[in-house]
Amino acid sequence: MHLHATLHYDAGVARVGRMLADTGFVEEKLLASGALSHHANVVGDPDRGFTVTTRREMPTDSIPPQFRTFVGSTLEVRHVEAWEPLVDGERKGSVVLEIVGAPVRFTGRLQLAPDGEGTVVEVDGELKATLPLFASALEEAASGAVRGALDAEQGAGAAWLARHPD
């Protein structure tokens, strides 16, 4: 299933890049997504490129009831974003998200670009479930969860930027 999402921030590309590379922000977005527990690690820096690796335990309330027996009461979500250095006012990256214990994986590209006086983050990729007969239902459920996490990230980002003016 193809998944595309756009996040908007009222700050420049360099400032949004610094936010995305800030461990404090990463932890805030994980909590905003509803994580029951989490771990975040940022390697590198916003000037040269960086990688954000997270692991979070999520409730399964967004999973259809008929599939909860396969995954239990919580899900472990592993998420890696690798951001390249800023080039010509834009930044590109890649993302991989896996739900441990469930046959669901999202792989995609990221782009951070100017949008008027703000910044837009484009997320574009493929969400795949490999459980025969149930793949489309699992992909639909996972798509909703991924979109919910991105909405939470945008809200956490707006709040973080308001608290951390340059």
N, C-alpha and C positions, 0 to 999 in steps of 0.2 A: 504494500500500500504506500503510495507516495504521500509524504507529509511536507507541507510548507507552512512556515509561520514567520511573522514579522513582528519584531519588538521595536518600540520607539522610545528614545530617551531625549530629554531636553538638555543635552550637553554635547560638547564636541567629541570627535572620534578618539582623540588621545585621552581625554578624561574618562570616557566610557571604557576604554582599554585598561586604564589603571584600575578602574572599579572591578572589572572582570578578573583582574589578576590579584585582587586583594582577598586574602583568606577570610577576613572578617565579613566581607560582602558574600563570599561563597557560602559561609556558614549561615548567614541570614537568609539567603535564598533557599537553602535546604530546609531550614525551619519553616519558612513561608510555604513551602510545598507540602507541608504536613508530615515531614519526616519524624518518626518516633525516636530515632537515634541516627547519628551521622558521623562521618569522618571526612575531612577535606584536606587536600594537599595541593599546594601551588609551587611549581618549580619553574625558575626563570624569572624574567621581569618584563614589564610592558614595553620596554624599548627594544629588546632583542627577540622577543617571542617568549611564550610561556605555555605550560601545560597545567590544566586543572584536572585533578583526579578526585572523584567523590564516591563515597559509598553511603547509601542511606537505607534505613529500614522503613518501609512504608506499610500502612494498613491496606488491606485488600478490599476496602469498601467500594472502590471503583471497578472491581472485577465482577462480572456477572456471577450470581450465586452458584450456577452450575459448574463454574470453573474453580471456585475457591477450594474445593476438595483436592484439586491438583496442587495448589500452592500454599495452603495453610492460611493462618490468620495474618501473616505479614509477608512482605516481599523484600528481598534485598536487591537494590538497584545500584549497578555500577555505571559510572558516567565519566567519560574522558573527553576533554576538549583540548585540542592542540592549536594554539594561535600563533601565526607567523608574525614577523615584525611588520610594523606600519610601513607601507610603501605607497607613495603617491596619494596620501590622505586616506587610504583604506587598509583594512587588515582582513586577511583570509584565514580560515581554519578548518578543522575537521572535527567531527563528533562521533562518538560511539557510545551507545547506551545499551546495557544488557540487563535483563531481569533474571537473576540467578534462580535456577530451579524451574524456570518457565521457558519454553522455547520461543522467546521473543527478543529481537535485536533491532536497534535502529542505528543506521550508519548514514552520515550525511556531511554536507559542506556548510560552513559558516562564513558569513561576510559581514563586516562592520564597515559602514560607509556613511558619509555625510548625507544629511537629509534636511535641507534648509539650514536653520541654525542649530539643529539637533543631529542625532545619529539614529540610524536604523540598523538593526541586527537581523539579518536574513538567515533562517534555518531551512535547509532544503535537503531531503533525503528519503530513504526507503525504510519502512517499518515492516519487518518480516516475522511471521510466526510459522513454525514448522511442524505443528501438530496436525496430522491429517484429519480431515473432516471439520476441524474447529478453527482452522487458521484465520479465516476471515472474521469470525466473531472475536477471537483473541486480538487480532490486529485492530479492530474497531475499539475494543475496550482499552488497549494500550495507547491508541491514538488519543483518546479522550484524556487519559492520564498524563501523557506527554504534553498535550496542549494546556492542561491545567497547571502543570509544573512551569511551563513557559509563561503563562499568565501571572503566576506567583512570582516568578523571577522578575518580570517587568515591574510589578508592584514593589518588590523589594528594592529593585534598582532605583526607581523614582524616589523612594524614601531615603535610600542611602545617599544619593546625589544631593538631596535637599539638606541632609545632615552634614555633608562633607563638601562645602563649597570650595572651589579652587581660589 
